[in-house]
Each structure stands twice: as structure tokens, then as C-alpha cells.
Amino acid sequence: MSAPTGFAYRRRGDGTVVITHRGKAAATLRGARAAKFLDEIAAGDEQLVMARWTGAYKFGNELQAGRHPRNQGR
């Protein structure tokens, strides 16, 4: 599985954090969630943290599983 890329975040003056993926808004965090996100960003890999918070962390073979013959007809 390759590492996630293309994420960025911006802090707004009102404390809101907007996470973008490849230039498009992926998540908006406010209040306690924004504070927790910023703490995690400071402590870990930014790209991986943003991918996890937006739910865009499945980049491996699970994206191709739906086309597998055993999963046809479901």
C-alpha cells in the first residue's frame, strides 16, 4: 500500500480547519475535533493523519475487490 499524498489543511481565524485533497474540500473540522486534529498533526505524519480524518485511506487492493470474480453478482 502506498502512502497517501495530495492532502493539505488550512486553519481559519474562527478555529475551523479545512482539509483538502487535490484542491477539493474533503472535511471541515470545528471546535474540539479541530483541536484534536491539530494535536495529531503536530505529533505524526501529516498526510497519513489527514487521510485518516477524511476517510480517504483505502488506496490498496480493496478498491479493486469489487471487480474480482468472486464478488460479482452481489
N, C-alpha and C positions, 0 to 999 in steps of 0.2 A: 504494500500500500504506500503510495507516495504522500509526502507531506502536503497539507493544504496550502494554497497560495491565493493571492488576489484580494485578501481582506484588508480593510483599513477602518479606523474609527475616528470619530470627531466628538470632542466634548463641547457642548453648548454652554452658554452663560448661565442658563437656568438649571444646570446639573444633569441635563439629559445627555445620554451617549447614543450616537447613531453609528451603527456598524454597517459598512457597505461591503459588497462583494462584486468585484469587477465593475465598480462605479455605480451599482444599483443598491438602494437601501435594502438591507437584509433583516435588520432588527433595530428597534428603538427601545432603550432601557431608561427607566426613570427611578428616582428615589433610591431605596435600599438595593434594588437589583443593579442599578448603575454603579453604586459604590462597591458592591461585591465584585462586579465585573472588573472595575479598575484595580482592585486589590489583586485579582488573579492575573491580570495583565502584567502588573509590576513583578509578580513572582514567577512567571512562566513564559513559555513560548507564545508570543502574541498571536501568530497565525493559527496555532492549534487551539488556543483559548477562544478566539473569535469563531472558528469553525464549530466548536462545541456549543457555544452560546447561540449560534444561529441554526443549529441542527444540520449544517452542511458538512458533516464529517464523514459521510459514506462515499468514498471515492474508489473503493476496491471492487472486487468481483460481485458484490451484492447488487450493483447497478445492472449487471448483465444476467443475473439469475432469472429474471422474468422471461428471457428468451431461451432458456435451457429447455430441451425436450421434455424433461421430467416435470416441468412446471407449466406446460401447455395444457389448456383445457380447464384451468382452474378459474 
